[in-house]
């Protein structure tokens, strides 16, 4: 993934697509499973690009495994 992202913005093509959605789902929380993502410098910028997509909804809070109680609460915290 890191090598691919060194030369590409997205996985599917030149635009955000289903491959990005599928890979992001597990990869953005890999550190919770004790996978160290620090050496993979191209992942965090990609995470940020995915999070910046219209209608992106975080299902888990970034700092804990507690579920977001409401979409309005999550949106208010991001603002």
Buried (B, 14 or more C-beta within 10 A) or exposed (E): EEEEBEEEEBBBEEEBEEEBBEBBEEBBBEEEEEEEBEEBEBBEEBBEBBBEEEEEEBEBBEEEEEEBEEEEEBEEEEE
